[in-house]
Amino acid sequence: QVQLVESGGGLVQDGGSLRLSCAASGRTFSSYVMGWFRQAPGKEREFVAVINWSGGYTSYADSVKGRFTISRDNAKNTLYLQMNSLRPEDTAVYYCARKRATDSSGRYYDQGTYDYWGQGTQVTVSS
């Protein structure tokens, strides 16, 4: 059973920074594409960023491009999301997720292509 545990959320002022971490159990973390999603109050969960197994490929939602950076440390079984220049509209619960190994659709922005999810960590940006 795979477990994903996020940490690093909190309250930050407009323009501030936070780094989220996602610790994964199991010995196969390095084999999987990993993603970050977020869900704001009253809204559907949305794609934030994705990274391939080696870290050599990343992609971002337009709303966070240039401000957020996804990375991973396979030796530590940990996924990261560095968030800079935070805005009040970034307020949400942030989730890390593991993409299905059997999915070859390329739809990394589609949460239905992920099979394991963390419990989420709250990020609140005050104006």
WOBEL-V483712 format. One record per residue. N is the residue number from 0. PHI is phi in whole degrees, -180 to 180 (none if undefined). Layout:
N&PHI, N&PHI
This chain:
0&none, 1&-91, 2&-123, 3&-122, 4&-127, 5&-86, 6&-155, 7&103, 8&-71, 9&164, 10&-102, 11&-142, 12&-82, 13&-49, 14&92, 15&-82, 16&-132, 17&-147, 18&-122, 19&-92, 20&-124, 21&-137, 22&-91, 23&-111, 24&-89, 25&95, 26&-99, 27&-112, 28&-52, 29&-67, 30&-90, 31&-114, 32&-71, 33&-126, 34&-138, 35&-117, 36&-128, 37&-146, 38&-136, 39&-88, 40&-55, 41&76, 42&-123, 43&-79, 44&-66, 45&-131, 46&-68, 47&-116, 48&-161, 49&-142, 50&-141, 51&-81, 52&-63, 53&-94, 54&89, 55&-80, 56&-130, 57&-137, 58&-149, 59&-134, 60&-66, 61&-58, 62&-68, 63&-119, 64&-58, 65&88, 66&-115, 67&-108, 68&-134, 69&-96, 70&-153, 71&-149, 72&-124, 73&-68, 74&-67, 75&-105, 76&53, 77&-132, 78&-108, 79&-128, 80&-139, 81&-87, 82&-117, 83&-114, 84&49, 85&-65, 86&-124, 87&-55, 88&-73, 89&-84, 90&-60, 91&-178, 92&-89, 93&-103, 94&-122, 95&-100, 96&-152, 97&-104, 98&-76, 99&-58, 100&-67, 101&-85, 102&-88, 103&-118, 104&-73, 105&81, 106&-85, 107&-69, 108&-86, 109&-93, 110&-62, 111&-67, 112&-92, 113&-110, 114&-112, 115&-126, 116&-132, 117&-82, 118&-85, 119&98, 120&-135, 121&-82, 122&-120, 123&-124, 124&-113, 125&-93, 126&-92
